[in-house]
Amino acid sequence: MSPRRFRPPALYMKSPFLRSVLDGMPESVKIIDDKYRLVYVNKTSENNLKQDLNELRGRACHQAFYGFAEKCFFCNMGKVFEKAEPSIGYFTTMVNGVNRDYEVSVFPLNTDGNKVHYAVEIVKDITPVSKGNALPQIAGKIASRDKNFTTVFDTMAQWADDDQAVLVQGEKGTGKKSFSRALHQRSARSDRPFRVFHCVDNSEGDCSDGLFGPDGAWEKSKGGTLYLDGVCHLGESSQKMLAEKIAKPADWQSPRVIAATPGDISGLVEQGVIRPELYNRFASRVLRLPPLRERKQDLPFLAQHFIETYKVITGSPAEKLGTEAMCQLMTYTWPGNIRELENQIERACLLASGPSIERLDLSISAPSAEDQKLDELLETTEKAYLVDALSKTGGKLAETAKQSGLTSKTLQRKMKKYNLKAEDFKLFPTDNKPNAN
């Protein structure tokens, strides 16, 4: 196939001035077509690979530059081709045995109306910046180098000096308790107790005694901070009492309350799990901790931190992640978040037989196309089942829940997921036929 096919007409390199500008840039610059094939690379790219343009043109970008058979884990090129919008991403990779941080900027080239056939990618080494004072940011056990997590540190700084109640929401393993403890440590109450009350362990009854009794968590955390883990599990009477206590002016005879929930608080209020009067006490101080899959720039940083921790504890020879293991970490979705990452690295340190943790040392894998297709099929089947059940009952939720073996809350949650409304089924004929008598 002729190399000319891989040259975008609008950027055919006939201009010595344009080419000299691109070749003079210290960043790696590439032009890539919508098949992820290299069309042009500047001198920096050629020097990095020790190959010239004629050898590189037409090759897959991910194969030529990174040695991956498939697209790179940090690649945002697909979104650029689909939406015709620029994108900026970050990744860490090992170069000559040292982790280095890069910023990848991708810009579309609209050469055929609105359809994007080519994109320009600029890769900049930001290791000196990311290793500086700005990153990583650390507060207690909370640490991050990802820009998506900057809001968390900014919020912590703003909220540390007041006594208002705070609600932290985030998936399991995202560090809600660590954030709450760090917030306590930065506050004027840092020399007072930090108490944890697990609401799920006290969900039977209204748990008012364990929380508000003479020797309860509220009393034990006076003047300090009371962390309510899983506040959504509190009974109605306990929620009422908690809302009343938070409503009183803050003083040193009562603790500052930091509550946590794994679900979206507004959704829990809509479902009736959280009472509105309790939510209103937290409304001005609600913070969402992003899951690990949304802060992937932190993965190499956190993994290396856990390696350094567990190689001492386990006596492991592991010093770093191998290239394939790094790719595996970056393509995994991390449903268990940081807690799961820590467990995986601890296990890998025990299994590692050399200085690098390899792919087989990790018991994780990226979701396959077959798994994704199966998930789509299951969702389609579930939605069809709910539509059928609601149609048969004429949209009567209690009857639908009973016939389908679901609780009312679960049924409402699934209906919301698939955008199903009870009123849309009221005109359907039901199976409840009148008696012949």
Contacts in CASP RR format, 6 or more apart in sequence:
PFRMAT RR
TARGET T0000
AUTHOR 0000-0000-0000
METHOD contacts of the structure
MODEL  1
MSPRRFRPPALYMKSPFLRSVLDGMPESVKIIDDKYRLVYVNKTSENNLK
QDLNELRGRACHQAFYGFAEKCFFCNMGKVFEKAEPSIGYFTTMVNGVNR
DYEVSVFPLNTDGNKVHYAVEIVKDITPVSKGNALPQIAGKIASRDKNFT
TVFDTMAQWADDDQAVLVQGEKGTGKKSFSRALHQRSARSDRPFRVFHCV
DNSEGDCSDGLFGPDGAWEKSKGGTLYLDGVCHLGESSQKMLAEKIAKPA
DWQSPRVIAATPGDISGLVEQGVIRPELYNRFASRVLRLPPLRERKQDLP
FLAQHFIETYKVITGSPAEKLGTEAMCQLMTYTWPGNIRELENQIERACL
LASGPSIERLDLSISAPSAEDQKLDELLETTEKAYLVDALSKTGGKLAET
AKQSGLTSKTLQRKMKKYNLKAEDFKLFPTDNKPNAN
1 58 0 8 1.000
3 54 0 8 1.000
3 57 0 8 1.000
3 58 0 8 1.000
6 33 0 8 1.000
6 37 0 8 1.000
6 38 0 8 1.000
6 39 0 8 1.000
6 57 0 8 1.000
6 58 0 8 1.000
7 13 0 8 1.000
7 39 0 8 1.000
7 40 0 8 1.000
7 57 0 8 1.000
8 31 0 8 1.000
8 33 0 8 1.000
8 39 0 8 1.000
8 40 0 8 1.000
8 109 0 8 1.000
8 111 0 8 1.000
8 117 0 8 1.000
8 118 0 8 1.000
9 111 0 8 1.000
10 109 0 8 1.000
10 111 0 8 1.000
11 18 0 8 1.000
11 31 0 8 1.000
11 39 0 8 1.000
11 40 0 8 1.000
11 109 0 8 1.000
11 118 0 8 1.000
13 19 0 8 1.000
13 40 0 8 1.000
22 29 0 8 1.000
22 40 0 8 1.000
22 42 0 8 1.000
23 42 0 8 1.000
23 43 0 8 1.000
23 44 0 8 1.000
24 42 0 8 1.000
24 43 0 8 1.000
24 44 0 8 1.000
25 42 0 8 1.000
25 44 0 8 1.000
25 122 0 8 1.000
26 44 0 8 1.000
27 44 0 8 1.000
27 122 0 8 1.000
27 123 0 8 1.000
27 124 0 8 1.000
27 125 0 8 1.000
28 41 0 8 1.000
28 42 0 8 1.000
28 44 0 8 1.000
28 45 0 8 1.000
28 48 0 8 1.000
28 122 0 8 1.000
28 123 0 8 1.000
29 41 0 8 1.000
29 42 0 8 1.000
29 44 0 8 1.000
29 45 0 8 1.000
29 120 0 8 1.000
29 121 0 8 1.000
29 122 0 8 1.000
29 123 0 8 1.000
30 38 0 8 1.000
30 39 0 8 1.000
30 40 0 8 1.000
30 41 0 8 1.000
30 42 0 8 1.000
30 45 0 8 1.000
30 61 0 8 1.000
30 65 0 8 1.000
30 120 0 8 1.000
30 121 0 8 1.000
30 123 0 8 1.000
31 38 0 8 1.000
31 39 0 8 1.000
31 40 0 8 1.000
31 41 0 8 1.000
31 109 0 8 1.000
31 118 0 8 1.000
31 119 0 8 1.000
31 120 0 8 1.000
31 121 0 8 1.000
32 38 0 8 1.000
32 39 0 8 1.000
32 61 0 8 1.000
32 77 0 8 1.000
32 118 0 8 1.000
32 119 0 8 1.000
32 120 0 8 1.000
32 121 0 8 1.000
33 39 0 8 1.000
33 117 0 8 1.000
33 118 0 8 1.000
34 81 0 8 1.000
34 116 0 8 1.000
34 117 0 8 1.000
34 118 0 8 1.000
34 119 0 8 1.000
36 60 0 8 1.000
36 61 0 8 1.000
36 62 0 8 1.000
36 71 0 8 1.000
36 77 0 8 1.000
37 58 0 8 1.000
37 59 0 8 1.000
37 60 0 8 1.000
37 61 0 8 1.000
38 56 0 8 1.000
38 57 0 8 1.000
38 58 0 8 1.000
38 59 0 8 1.000
38 60 0 8 1.000
38 61 0 8 1.000
38 64 0 8 1.000
39 57 0 8 1.000
39 58 0 8 1.000
39 118 0 8 1.000
40 53 0 8 1.000
40 57 0 8 1.000
41 53 0 8 1.000
41 56 0 8 1.000
45 56 0 8 1.000
45 65 0 8 1.000
46 52 0 8 1.000
46 53 0 8 1.000
46 56 0 8 1.000
48 65 0 8 1.000
49 56 0 8 1.000
49 64 0 8 1.000
49 65 0 8 1.000
51 64 0 8 1.000
56 64 0 8 1.000
61 121 0 8 1.000
62 68 0 8 1.000
62 69 0 8 1.000
62 70 0 8 1.000
62 71 0 8 1.000
62 72 0 8 1.000
62 75 0 8 1.000
63 69 0 8 1.000
66 72 0 8 1.000
66 93 0 8 1.000
68 327 0 8 1.000
71 77 0 8 1.000
72 91 0 8 1.000
73 91 0 8 1.000
73 296 0 8 1.000
73 327 0 8 1.000
73 330 0 8 1.000
73 331 0 8 1.000
74 89 0 8 1.000
74 90 0 8 1.000
74 91 0 8 1.000
74 104 0 8 1.000
74 296 0 8 1.000
74 330 0 8 1.000
76 87 0 8 1.000
76 88 0 8 1.000
76 89 0 8 1.000
76 104 0 8 1.000
76 106 0 8 1.000
77 106 0 8 1.000
77 119 0 8 1.000
77 121 0 8 1.000
79 85 0 8 1.000
79 87 0 8 1.000
80 86 0 8 1.000
80 87 0 8 1.000
80 106 0 8 1.000
80 107 0 8 1.000
80 108 0 8 1.000
80 116 0 8 1.000
80 119 0 8 1.000
81 108 0 8 1.000
81 116 0 8 1.000
81 119 0 8 1.000
84 108 0 8 1.000
84 110 0 8 1.000
84 114 0 8 1.000
84 116 0 8 1.000
85 108 0 8 1.000
86 105 0 8 1.000
86 106 0 8 1.000
86 107 0 8 1.000
86 108 0 8 1.000
87 105 0 8 1.000
87 106 0 8 1.000
88 103 0 8 1.000
88 104 0 8 1.000
88 105 0 8 1.000
88 106 0 8 1.000
89 103 0 8 1.000
89 104 0 8 1.000
89 105 0 8 1.000
90 101 0 8 1.000
90 102 0 8 1.000
90 103 0 8 1.000
90 104 0 8 1.000
90 126 0 8 1.000
90 146 0 8 1.000
90 147 0 8 1.000
90 297 0 8 1.000
91 101 0 8 1.000
91 102 0 8 1.000
91 104 0 8 1.000
91 296 0 8 1.000
91 297 0 8 1.000
91 330 0 8 1.000
92 99 0 8 1.000
92 100 0 8 1.000
92 101 0 8 1.000
92 102 0 8 1.000
92 297 0 8 1.000
92 299 0 8 1.000
92 300 0 8 1.000
92 301 0 8 1.000
92 326 0 8 1.000
93 99 0 8 1.000
93 100 0 8 1.000
93 102 0 8 1.000
93 323 0 8 1.000
93 326 0 8 1.000
94 100 0 8 1.000
94 320 0 8 1.000
94 321 0 8 1.000
94 322 0 8 1.000
94 323 0 8 1.000
94 326 0 8 1.000
97 320 0 8 1.000
99 300 0 8 1.000
99 304 0 8 1.000
99 320 0 8 1.000
100 125 0 8 1.000
100 127 0 8 1.000
101 125 0 8 1.000
101 126 0 8 1.000
101 127 0 8 1.000
101 129 0 8 1.000
101 130 0 8 1.000
101 131 0 8 1.000
101 145 0 8 1.000
101 297 0 8 1.000
102 123 0 8 1.000
102 124 0 8 1.000
102 125 0 8 1.000
102 126 0 8 1.000
102 127 0 8 1.000
103 123 0 8 1.000
103 124 0 8 1.000
103 126 0 8 1.000
104 121 0 8 1.000
104 122 0 8 1.000
104 123 0 8 1.000
104 124 0 8 1.000
105 121 0 8 1.000
105 122 0 8 1.000
105 124 0 8 1.000
106 119 0 8 1.000
106 120 0 8 1.000
106 121 0 8 1.000
106 122 0 8 1.000
107 119 0 8 1.000
107 120 0 8 1.000
107 122 0 8 1.000
108 116 0 8 1.000
108 118 0 8 1.000
108 119 0 8 1.000
109 116 0 8 1.000
109 117 0 8 1.000
109 118 0 8 1.000
109 119 0 8 1.000
109 120 0 8 1.000
110 116 0 8 1.000
111 117 0 8 1.000
111 118 0 8 1.000
129 135 0 8 1.000
130 136 0 8 1.000
130 145 0 8 1.000
135 145 0 8 1.000
136 143 0 8 1.000
136 144 0 8 1.000
136 145 0 8 1.000
136 301 0 8 1.000
137 143 0 8 1.000
137 144 0 8 1.000
137 145 0 8 1.000
137 149 0 8 1.000
137 150 0 8 1.000
137 153 0 8 1.000
139 153 0 8 1.000
139 156 0 8 1.000
139 182 0 8 1.000
139 185 0 8 1.000
139 186 0 8 1.000
140 178 0 8 1.000
140 181 0 8 1.000
140 182 0 8 1.000
140 185 0 8 1.000
141 178 0 8 1.000
141 181 0 8 1.000
141 182 0 8 1.000
142 152 0 8 1.000
142 153 0 8 1.000
142 156 0 8 1.000
142 175 0 8 1.000
142 178 0 8 1.000
142 179 0 8 1.000
142 182 0 8 1.000
143 301 0 8 1.000
143 302 0 8 1.000
143 305 0 8 1.000
144 150 0 8 1.000
144 152 0 8 1.000
144 153 0 8 1.000
144 295 0 8 1.000
144 298 0 8 1.000
144 301 0 8 1.000
145 297 0 8 1.000
145 298 0 8 1.000
145 301 0 8 1.000
146 295 0 8 1.000
146 296 0 8 1.000
146 297 0 8 1.000
146 298 0 8 1.000
147 297 0 8 1.000
148 290 0 8 1.000
148 294 0 8 1.000
148 295 0 8 1.000
148 297 0 8 1.000
149 290 0 8 1.000
149 295 0 8 1.000
149 298 0 8 1.000
152 179 0 8 1.000
152 287 0 8 1.000
152 289 0 8 1.000
152 290 0 8 1.000
155 287 0 8 1.000
156 179 0 8 1.000
156 182 0 8 1.000
156 183 0 8 1.000
156 186 0 8 1.000
157 186 0 8 1.000
159 166 0 8 1.000
159 183 0 8 1.000
159 285 0 8 1.000
160 183 0 8 1.000
160 186 0 8 1.000
160 187 0 8 1.000
161 187 0 8 1.000
161 188 0 8 1.000
163 250 0 8 1.000
163 256 0 8 1.000
164 250 0 8 1.000
164 256 0 8 1.000
164 284 0 8 1.000
164 285 0 8 1.000
165 246 0 8 1.000
165 256 0 8 1.000
165 257 0 8 1.000
165 258 0 8 1.000
165 259 0 8 1.000
165 281 0 8 1.000
165 282 0 8 1.000
165 285 0 8 1.000
166 180 0 8 1.000
166 183 0 8 1.000
166 256 0 8 1.000
166 257 0 8 1.000
166 258 0 8 1.000
166 259 0 8 1.000
166 282 0 8 1.000
166 285 0 8 1.000
166 286 0 8 1.000
166 287 0 8 1.000
167 231 0 8 1.000
167 258 0 8 1.000
167 259 0 8 1.000
167 260 0 8 1.000
167 261 0 8 1.000
167 265 0 8 1.000
167 282 0 8 1.000
167 285 0 8 1.000
167 286 0 8 1.000
167 287 0 8 1.000
168 176 0 8 1.000
168 179 0 8 1.000
168 180 0 8 1.000
168 258 0 8 1.000
168 259 0 8 1.000
168 260 0 8 1.000
168 261 0 8 1.000
168 287 0 8 1.000
168 288 0 8 1.000
168 289 0 8 1.000
169 176 0 8 1.000
169 260 0 8 1.000
169 261 0 8 1.000
169 262 0 8 1.000
169 263 0 8 1.000
169 264 0 8 1.000
169 265 0 8 1.000
169 286 0 8 1.000
169 287 0 8 1.000
169 288 0 8 1.000
169 289 0 8 1.000
170 176 0 8 1.000
170 260 0 8 1.000
170 261 0 8 1.000
170 262 0 8 1.000
170 263 0 8 1.000
170 288 0 8 1.000
170 289 0 8 1.000
170 291 0 8 1.000
171 262 0 8 1.000
171 263 0 8 1.000
171 291 0 8 1.000
171 335 0 8 1.000
171 336 0 8 1.000
171 337 0 8 1.000
172 262 0 8 1.000
172 336 0 8 1.000
172 337 0 8 1.000
172 339 0 8 1.000
173 336 0 8 1.000
173 337 0 8 1.000
173 338 0 8 1.000
173 339 0 8 1.000
173 340 0 8 1.000
174 289 0 8 1.000
174 290 0 8 1.000
174 291 0 8 1.000
174 292 0 8 1.000
174 337 0 8 1.000
174 338 0 8 1.000
175 289 0 8 1.000
175 337 0 8 1.000
175 338 0 8 1.000
175 339 0 8 1.000
176 229 0 8 1.000
176 260 0 8 1.000
176 289 0 8 1.000
177 196 0 8 1.000
177 227 0 8 1.000
177 229 0 8 1.000
177 260 0 8 1.000
179 287 0 8 1.000
179 289 0 8 1.000
180 194 0 8 1.000
180 225 0 8 1.000
180 227 0 8 1.000
180 258 0 8 1.000
180 260 0 8 1.000
181 194 0 8 1.000
181 227 0 8 1.000
183 225 0 8 1.000
183 258 0 8 1.000
184 190 0 8 1.000
184 194 0 8 1.000
184 224 0 8 1.000
184 225 0 8 1.000
184 256 0 8 1.000
184 258 0 8 1.000
187 225 0 8 1.000
187 256 0 8 1.000
189 223 0 8 1.000
189 224 0 8 1.000
189 225 0 8 1.000
189 256 0 8 1.000
192 221 0 8 1.000
192 222 0 8 1.000
192 223 0 8 1.000
192 224 0 8 1.000
192 225 0 8 1.000
193 220 0 8 1.000
193 221 0 8 1.000
193 222 0 8 1.000
193 223 0 8 1.000
193 224 0 8 1.000
193 225 0 8 1.000
194 221 0 8 1.000
194 224 0 8 1.000
194 225 0 8 1.000
194 227 0 8 1.000
195 217 0 8 1.000
195 220 0 8 1.000
195 221 0 8 1.000
195 224 0 8 1.000
195 225 0 8 1.000
195 226 0 8 1.000
195 227 0 8 1.000
195 255 0 8 1.000
196 227 0 8 1.000
196 229 0 8 1.000
197 210 0 8 1.000
197 211 0 8 1.000
197 217 0 8 1.000
197 226 0 8 1.000
197 227 0 8 1.000
197 228 0 8 1.000
197 229 0 8 1.000
198 229 0 8 1.000
198 230 0 8 1.000
199 207 0 8 1.000
199 228 0 8 1.000
199 229 0 8 1.000
199 230 0 8 1.000
199 231 0 8 1.000
199 232 0 8 1.000
199 233 0 8 1.000
199 234 0 8 1.000
200 229 0 8 1.000
200 230 0 8 1.000
200 233 0 8 1.000
202 210 0 8 1.000
202 211 0 8 1.000
202 233 0 8 1.000
203 233 0 8 1.000
203 234 0 8 1.000
203 235 0 8 1.000
205 235 0 8 1.000
206 234 0 8 1.000
206 235 0 8 1.000
206 236 0 8 1.000
206 237 0 8 1.000
206 238 0 8 1.000
207 234 0 8 1.000
207 235 0 8 1.000
207 238 0 8 1.000
208 237 0 8 1.000
208 238 0 8 1.000
208 241 0 8 1.000
209 216 0 8 1.000
210 216 0 8 1.000
210 217 0 8 1.000
211 217 0 8 1.000
211 218 0 8 1.000
211 234 0 8 1.000
211 238 0 8 1.000
211 241 0 8 1.000
211 242 0 8 1.000
212 218 0 8 1.000
212 238 0 8 1.000
212 241 0 8 1.000
212 245 0 8 1.000
213 219 0 8 1.000
217 226 0 8 1.000
218 226 0 8 1.000
218 245 0 8 1.000
218 254 0 8 1.000
218 255 0 8 1.000
221 255 0 8 1.000
222 252 0 8 1.000
222 253 0 8 1.000
222 254 0 8 1.000
222 255 0 8 1.000
223 252 0 8 1.000
223 253 0 8 1.000
223 254 0 8 1.000
223 255 0 8 1.000
223 256 0 8 1.000
224 255 0 8 1.000
224 256 0 8 1.000
225 255 0 8 1.000
225 256 0 8 1.000
225 257 0 8 1.000
225 258 0 8 1.000
226 255 0 8 1.000
226 256 0 8 1.000
226 257 0 8 1.000
226 258 0 8 1.000
227 258 0 8 1.000
227 259 0 8 1.000
227 260 0 8 1.000
228 234 0 8 1.000
228 242 0 8 1.000
228 257 0 8 1.000
228 258 0 8 1.000
228 259 0 8 1.000
228 260 0 8 1.000
229 260 0 8 1.000
230 259 0 8 1.000
230 260 0 8 1.000
230 261 0 8 1.000
230 262 0 8 1.000
231 259 0 8 1.000
231 260 0 8 1.000
231 261 0 8 1.000
231 274 0 8 1.000
231 278 0 8 1.000
232 261 0 8 1.000
232 262 0 8 1.000
232 263 0 8 1.000
232 268 0 8 1.000
232 273 0 8 1.000
232 274 0 8 1.000
234 242 0 8 1.000
236 275 0 8 1.000
239 274 0 8 1.000
239 275 0 8 1.000
239 277 0 8 1.000
239 278 0 8 1.000
240 275 0 8 1.000
240 277 0 8 1.000
240 278 0 8 1.000
242 257 0 8 1.000
242 278 0 8 1.000
242 281 0 8 1.000
243 275 0 8 1.000
243 277 0 8 1.000
243 278 0 8 1.000
243 280 0 8 1.000
243 281 0 8 1.000
245 254 0 8 1.000
246 257 0 8 1.000
246 281 0 8 1.000
247 281 0 8 1.000
248 254 0 8 1.000
250 256 0 8 1.000
259 282 0 8 1.000
261 268 0 8 1.000
261 274 0 8 1.000
265 274 0 8 1.000
265 279 0 8 1.000
265 282 0 8 1.000
265 286 0 8 1.000
268 274 0 8 1.000
269 275 0 8 1.000
269 276 0 8 1.000
269 279 0 8 1.000
271 409 0 8 1.000
271 412 0 8 1.000
271 413 0 8 1.000
273 409 0 8 1.000
291 334 0 8 1.000
291 337 0 8 1.000
292 298 0 8 1.000
292 299 0 8 1.000
292 334 0 8 1.000
292 336 0 8 1.000
292 337 0 8 1.000
292 338 0 8 1.000
292 340 0 8 1.000
292 341 0 8 1.000
293 333 0 8 1.000
293 334 0 8 1.000
296 330 0 8 1.000
299 329 0 8 1.000
299 330 0 8 1.000
299 341 0 8 1.000
300 321 0 8 1.000
300 326 0 8 1.000
300 329 0 8 1.000
302 338 0 8 1.000
302 341 0 8 1.000
303 321 0 8 1.000
303 326 0 8 1.000
303 329 0 8 1.000
303 341 0 8 1.000
303 345 0 8 1.000
304 320 0 8 1.000
304 321 0 8 1.000
306 341 0 8 1.000
306 342 0 8 1.000
306 345 0 8 1.000
306 346 0 8 1.000
307 318 0 8 1.000
307 319 0 8 1.000
307 320 0 8 1.000
307 321 0 8 1.000
307 345 0 8 1.000
307 349 0 8 1.000
307 357 0 8 1.000
310 316 0 8 1.000
310 345 0 8 1.000
310 346 0 8 1.000
310 349 0 8 1.000
311 317 0 8 1.000
311 318 0 8 1.000
311 319 0 8 1.000
311 349 0 8 1.000
313 346 0 8 1.000
314 346 0 8 1.000
314 349 0 8 1.000
314 350 0 8 1.000
315 349 0 8 1.000
316 349 0 8 1.000
316 350 0 8 1.000
316 352 0 8 1.000
317 352 0 8 1.000
317 353 0 8 1.000
317 354 0 8 1.000
317 355 0 8 1.000
318 348 0 8 1.000
318 349 0 8 1.000
318 352 0 8 1.000
318 354 0 8 1.000
318 355 0 8 1.000
318 356 0 8 1.000
318 357 0 8 1.000
319 355 0 8 1.000
319 356 0 8 1.000
320 355 0 8 1.000
320 356 0 8 1.000
320 357 0 8 1.000
321 329 0 8 1.000
321 356 0 8 1.000
321 357 0 8 1.000
322 356 0 8 1.000
322 357 0 8 1.000
322 358 0 8 1.000
322 359 0 8 1.000
324 358 0 8 1.000
324 359 0 8 1.000
325 348 0 8 1.000
325 356 0 8 1.000
325 357 0 8 1.000
325 358 0 8 1.000
325 359 0 8 1.000
325 361 0 8 1.000
325 362 0 8 1.000
328 359 0 8 1.000
328 362 0 8 1.000
328 364 0 8 1.000
328 365 0 8 1.000
328 366 0 8 1.000
329 341 0 8 1.000
329 362 0 8 1.000
329 364 0 8 1.000
331 366 0 8 1.000
332 364 0 8 1.000
332 365 0 8 1.000
332 366 0 8 1.000
333 366 0 8 1.000
333 367 0 8 1.000
334 340 0 8 1.000
334 341 0 8 1.000
344 362 0 8 1.000
344 363 0 8 1.000
344 364 0 8 1.000
345 357 0 8 1.000
347 361 0 8 1.000
347 362 0 8 1.000
347 363 0 8 1.000
348 357 0 8 1.000
348 361 0 8 1.000
348 362 0 8 1.000
349 357 0 8 1.000
351 360 0 8 1.000
351 361 0 8 1.000
352 358 0 8 1.000
352 361 0 8 1.000
382 414 0 8 1.000
382 418 0 8 1.000
383 418 0 8 1.000
383 420 0 8 1.000
385 404 0 8 1.000
386 400 0 8 1.000
386 404 0 8 1.000
386 411 0 8 1.000
386 414 0 8 1.000
386 415 0 8 1.000
386 418 0 8 1.000
386 420 0 8 1.000
387 420 0 8 1.000
389 400 0 8 1.000
389 403 0 8 1.000
389 404 0 8 1.000
390 400 0 8 1.000
390 415 0 8 1.000
390 420 0 8 1.000
390 422 0 8 1.000
390 425 0 8 1.000
390 428 0 8 1.000
391 425 0 8 1.000
391 428 0 8 1.000
392 400 0 8 1.000
392 403 0 8 1.000
392 428 0 8 1.000
392 430 0 8 1.000
392 431 0 8 1.000
393 399 0 8 1.000
393 400 0 8 1.000
393 403 0 8 1.000
393 425 0 8 1.000
393 430 0 8 1.000
393 431 0 8 1.000
393 432 0 8 1.000
394 425 0 8 1.000
394 426 0 8 1.000
394 427 0 8 1.000
394 428 0 8 1.000
394 430 0 8 1.000
395 422 0 8 1.000
395 423 0 8 1.000
395 425 0 8 1.000
395 426 0 8 1.000
395 428 0 8 1.000
396 422 0 8 1.000
396 430 0 8 1.000
397 408 0 8 1.000
397 411 0 8 1.000
397 412 0 8 1.000
397 422 0 8 1.000
398 408 0 8 1.000
400 406 0 8 1.000
400 411 0 8 1.000
401 407 0 8 1.000
401 408 0 8 1.000
401 410 0 8 1.000
401 411 0 8 1.000
404 411 0 8 1.000
406 414 0 8 1.000
414 420 0 8 1.000
415 421 0 8 1.000
415 422 0 8 1.000
END
